[in-house]
Amino acid sequence: MIVCVCHGVSDRAIVAEVQGGCTSFEALQSATRVATCCGCCEDCARQVMAAAQIVADARSVRQIALNLL
């Protein structure tokens, strides 16, 4: 799904940035230019980023738990 029409940023691009280590919205904006033009997509972009961070955190916790076994 396209999140930012102005710059053609998709939800997949946002998820990929989070998976690649992006931890702040400002860093995401710098990397993708999402929400830097008209700003209409900012809420959606933040929601996609937050969801991607939750998934990334859960994967990290799972990996830590597996390493302890």
VENZI-V732491 format. One record per pair of residues at least 12 apart in sequence whose ideal C-beta (glycine too) atoms are under 10 Angstrom apart, sorted by the first residue. I is the first residue (numbers start at 1). J is the second residue. If there is no record, write none. Layout:
BEGIN
I & J
I & J
END
This chain:
BEGIN
1 & 44
1 & 48
2 & 41
2 & 44
3 & 32
3 & 34
3 & 35
3 & 41
3 & 42
3 & 43
3 & 44
3 & 45
3 & 46
3 & 47
3 & 48
3 & 49
4 & 29
4 & 32
4 & 33
4 & 34
4 & 35
4 & 36
4 & 37
4 & 38
4 & 39
4 & 40
4 & 41
4 & 42
4 & 44
4 & 45
5 & 37
5 & 38
5 & 40
5 & 41
6 & 33
6 & 34
6 & 35
6 & 36
6 & 37
6 & 38
6 & 39
6 & 40
6 & 41
7 & 29
7 & 32
7 & 33
7 & 34
7 & 35
7 & 36
7 & 37
7 & 41
8 & 32
8 & 33
8 & 34
9 & 28
9 & 29
9 & 31
9 & 32
9 & 33
9 & 34
9 & 35
9 & 36
9 & 41
9 & 45
9 & 48
10 & 32
10 & 34
10 & 48
11 & 44
11 & 45
11 & 47
11 & 48
11 & 49
11 & 51
11 & 52
12 & 48
12 & 52
13 & 28
13 & 31
13 & 32
13 & 34
13 & 48
14 & 28
14 & 31
14 & 32
14 & 34
14 & 44
14 & 45
14 & 46
14 & 47
14 & 48
14 & 49
14 & 51
14 & 52
15 & 48
15 & 49
15 & 51
15 & 52
15 & 53
15 & 55
15 & 56
16 & 31
16 & 32
16 & 52
17 & 30
17 & 31
17 & 32
17 & 34
17 & 49
17 & 52
18 & 48
18 & 49
18 & 50
18 & 51
18 & 52
18 & 53
18 & 54
18 & 55
18 & 56
18 & 57
19 & 52
19 & 53
19 & 55
19 & 56
19 & 59
20 & 56
21 & 56
22 & 49
22 & 52
22 & 53
22 & 56
23 & 49
23 & 53
23 & 56
24 & 49
25 & 42
25 & 45
25 & 46
25 & 49
25 & 50
27 & 49
28 & 45
28 & 46
28 & 48
28 & 49
28 & 52
29 & 42
29 & 45
32 & 45
34 & 46
34 & 48
34 & 49
END
